[in-house]
Amino acid sequence: MSYDIYFLSRRDGQSWDEVLEAMKDAAEHSEPIPARLLEDWERIVPQARFLLGEVDITEYEQESRDLSHSGTGIDLSVFGDEVSITVPYWHAGEDAAVVLGKVFALSAIVEKETGLTAYDPQTERPLAEVQPQGAIGLMSRTTEDLRSRYGD
């Protein structure tokens, strides 16, 4: 289980539900990463390294790119024309605040470089409208709940 951020393009008048449905439909078809997104990726990676430190990069031909940070579990992925950030529910309290601060900062980098909007499906709104304390509380509660059920 992970806290997810999706990067979406929404047309005027289109609801977020419609955008998410289109994303699900597109996921059924594996397409190469568009050239513009590959160019964006090249600008994102050095900024992500500056923010996170040492990261692992995985590239699979023209279909996917993945940047992962082992210390936090933050993962930035591009698959076809889909871009997302995930972070596992490992973090609670101050640790969640630090990690989600990095997720929000990385999301801002991705938005700036791609022109896409960061969307938080946990709160069902654009990330820019999410209060950090609300996201921290949600991650902390979910992490604690999972720990109580399954242990560390």
C-alpha positions as CSV (number, residue, x, y, z in Angstrom):
1,M,0.0,0.0,0.0
2,S,1.3,3.4,-0.8
3,Y,0.4,7.1,-0.8
4,D,0.1,8.0,-4.4
5,I,0.3,11.2,-6.5
6,Y,-0.8,11.1,-10.2
7,F,0.2,13.7,-12.7
8,L,-2.7,14.5,-15.0
9,S,-3.8,16.8,-17.8
10,R,-7.3,18.1,-17.5
11,R,-9.2,19.9,-20.2
12,D,-11.5,22.8,-19.4
13,G,-14.8,21.4,-18.1
14,Q,-13.5,17.9,-17.6
15,S,-14.0,16.5,-14.1
16,W,-11.2,14.8,-12.1
17,D,-13.3,11.6,-12.3
18,E,-13.3,11.8,-16.1
19,V,-9.5,12.3,-16.1
20,L,-8.9,9.4,-13.8
21,E,-11.2,7.2,-15.9
22,A,-9.3,8.1,-19.0
23,M,-6.0,7.3,-17.2
24,K,-7.3,3.8,-16.3
25,D,-8.4,3.2,-19.9
26,A,-5.0,4.4,-21.3
27,A,-3.2,2.1,-18.8
28,E,-4.6,-0.9,-20.6
29,H,-2.4,-0.1,-23.6
30,S,1.3,0.0,-23.3
31,E,2.8,2.8,-25.4
32,P,6.3,4.2,-25.6
33,I,7.1,7.3,-23.5
34,P,6.4,10.4,-25.6
35,A,9.5,12.3,-26.7
36,R,8.5,15.4,-24.8
37,L,8.1,13.4,-21.6
38,L,11.6,11.8,-22.1
39,E,13.0,15.4,-22.4
40,D,11.1,16.4,-19.2
41,W,12.6,13.3,-17.5
42,E,16.1,14.4,-18.3
43,R,15.4,17.7,-16.5
44,I,13.6,16.1,-13.6
45,V,16.3,13.6,-12.6
46,P,19.1,16.0,-11.6
47,Q,16.6,18.1,-9.6
48,A,15.3,14.9,-7.9
49,R,18.9,13.9,-7.0
50,F,19.5,17.3,-5.5
51,L,16.3,17.0,-3.4
52,L,16.6,13.3,-2.4
53,G,20.3,12.5,-2.6
54,E,21.4,9.1,-4.0
55,V,18.6,7.5,-6.1
56,D,18.4,4.5,-8.3
57,I,17.4,4.9,-11.9
58,T,15.8,2.1,-13.9
59,E,15.1,2.6,-17.6
60,Y,13.3,0.0,-19.8
61,E,13.7,0.9,-23.4
62,Q,11.2,3.5,-24.5
63,E,8.4,2.3,-22.2
64,S,9.3,3.2,-18.7
65,R,11.5,5.2,-16.3
66,D,11.8,4.8,-12.6
67,L,13.6,6.8,-10.0
68,S,13.6,5.4,-6.5
69,H,15.0,6.5,-3.1
70,S,15.7,3.6,-0.8
71,G,15.8,5.7,2.4
72,T,12.2,7.0,2.1
73,G,10.7,4.5,-0.4
74,I,9.8,7.5,-2.7
75,D,9.3,6.2,-6.2
76,L,8.8,8.4,-9.3
77,S,7.6,6.5,-12.4
78,V,6.9,7.2,-16.0
79,F,5.1,4.4,-17.9
80,G,4.0,5.4,-21.4
81,D,2.5,8.8,-20.8
82,E,1.6,8.2,-17.1
83,V,3.6,9.8,-14.4
84,S,3.2,9.0,-10.7
85,I,4.9,9.2,-7.3
86,T,4.4,6.6,-4.7
87,V,5.6,6.3,-1.1
88,P,4.9,3.3,1.0
89,Y,3.0,3.6,4.3
90,W,6.2,3.3,6.4
91,H,6.2,6.7,7.9
92,A,4.3,8.3,10.8
93,G,4.6,11.5,12.8
94,E,7.6,13.7,12.2
95,D,9.0,11.1,9.8
96,A,5.8,11.4,7.7
97,A,6.2,15.1,7.7
98,V,9.7,15.0,6.4
99,V,9.0,12.4,3.7
100,L,5.8,14.0,2.5
101,G,7.6,17.3,2.4
102,K,10.0,15.7,-0.1
103,V,7.0,14.2,-2.0
104,F,5.4,17.6,-2.3
105,A,8.7,19.2,-3.4
106,L,9.3,16.5,-6.0
107,S,5.7,16.9,-7.2
108,A,6.4,20.6,-7.7
109,I,9.4,19.8,-9.8
110,V,7.4,17.3,-12.0
111,E,4.6,19.8,-12.4
112,K,7.0,22.6,-13.4
113,E,8.9,20.4,-15.9
114,T,5.9,18.5,-17.5
115,G,3.1,21.0,-17.2
116,L,0.9,18.3,-15.7
117,T,-1.1,18.8,-12.5
118,A,-0.3,16.7,-9.4
119,Y,-3.4,15.0,-8.1
120,D,-3.8,13.3,-4.8
121,P,-6.3,10.5,-5.1
122,Q,-6.3,9.9,-1.3
123,T,-8.0,13.4,-0.8
124,E,-9.5,13.5,-4.3
125,R,-8.1,16.9,-5.2
126,P,-5.1,18.6,-6.8
127,L,-2.1,18.4,-4.6
128,A,-1.9,22.2,-4.5
129,E,-5.2,22.2,-2.6
130,V,-4.1,19.6,-0.1
131,Q,-3.1,20.9,3.4
132,P,0.2,19.3,4.3
133,Q,-1.0,18.6,7.8
134,G,-3.9,16.7,6.4
135,A,-1.7,14.5,4.3
136,I,0.7,13.9,7.2
137,G,-2.2,12.9,9.4
138,L,-3.6,10.6,6.8
139,M,-0.2,8.9,6.2
140,S,0.5,8.6,10.0
141,R,-3.0,7.1,10.7
142,T,-2.7,4.6,7.8
143,T,0.8,3.6,8.8
144,E,-0.1,3.1,12.4
145,D,-3.2,1.2,11.4
146,L,-1.2,-1.1,9.2
147,R,1.4,-1.6,11.9
148,S,-1.3,-2.5,14.4
149,R,-2.7,-5.1,12.0
150,Y,0.5,-6.6,10.6
151,G,3.4,-5.4,12.8
152,D,6.5,-3.5,11.7
